[in-house]
Amino acid sequence: MDDLYKHIEELGKQNGYRNMTVLCKAAGVPRSTMSELNNGRSKDISKQNAQKFANLLGISLDQVYGTEKAPTPEGERVVNDEDIK
């Protein structure tokens, strides 16, 4: 994931957390951890902190890290490249 900070921030917004500060407080992750990630002083977050976000948001670690797509909501179908051609 190129920008883990923005990805996690977007996951939070999708779940009603208006910004990273509110998301971190709810998850129990130090805001400074995410600031270091956002400012490039850190390249990743610990598995423990990622798990806190996953638990709060009800998603997998892979989804927190952006390596797994969220499940398709019921009633929607998955569209792939072959469908578009």
C-alpha positions in Angstrom: 0.0 0.0 0.0 1.5 3.3 -1.1 -0.2 5.5 1.5 -1.3 3.5 4.5 -2.2 6.6 6.4 -4.7 7.8 3.8 -6.1 4.3 3.4 -6.8 3.9 7.1 -8.2 7.4 7.3 -10.6 6.6 4.5 -11.6 3.4 6.2 -12.4 5.4 9.3 -14.5 7.9 7.3 -16.4 5.1 5.6 -17.3 4.0 9.2 -18.3 7.4 10.5 -15.1 8.6 12.1 -14.7 12.2 10.9 -10.9 12.3 11.1 -7.8 10.4 12.2 -7.7 11.9 15.7 -11.2 10.6 16.4 -10.4 7.2 14.8 -7.2 6.8 16.8 -8.9 7.7 20.1 -11.7 5.2 19.4 -9.2 2.4 18.5 -6.7 3.1 21.3 -3.9 3.8 18.9 -1.6 6.8 19.8 -2.2 9.7 17.4 1.6 10.2 17.3 2.0 6.8 15.7 -0.2 7.8 12.7 1.4 11.3 12.5 4.8 9.6 12.2 3.4 7.4 9.4 1.8 10.4 7.6 5.0 12.5 7.9 7.3 9.7 6.5 9.2 9.1 9.8 7.7 5.6 9.8 6.8 3.3 6.9 4.4 1.0 8.7 2.3 0.5 11.9 2.7 -2.4 14.2 0.5 -5.4 13.8 -0.9 -4.7 17.2 -2.1 -1.2 16.2 -3.4 -2.5 12.9 -5.4 -5.1 14.8 -6.9 -2.3 16.9 -8.1 -0.6 13.8 -9.4 -3.9 12.4 -11.3 -4.7 15.6 -12.9 -1.3 15.7 -13.9 -1.2 12.1 -14.9 -4.9 11.9 -12.5 -5.7 9.1 -9.5 -8.0 8.6 -5.9 -7.0 9.0 -5.4 -7.4 5.2 -8.2 -4.8 4.7 -6.4 -2.5 7.1 -3.2 -2.9 5.2 -5.0 -2.6 1.9 -4.0 -6.0 0.6 -7.6 -7.4 0.5 -10.6 -5.9 -0.9 -13.7 -5.4 1.2 -16.4 -7.9 0.6 -19.0 -6.9 -2.0 -22.1 -5.6 -0.3 -25.1 -7.9 -0.6 -27.1 -7.2 -3.8 -24.1 -5.9 -5.7 -22.1 -8.0 -8.1 -18.3 -8.1 -8.6 -17.2 -6.7 -11.9 -13.8 -7.6 -13.3 -11.8 -6.5 -16.4 -13.3 -9.3 -18.5 -16.8 -7.9 -17.9 -15.8 -4.5 -19.1 -14.2 -5.5 -22.4 
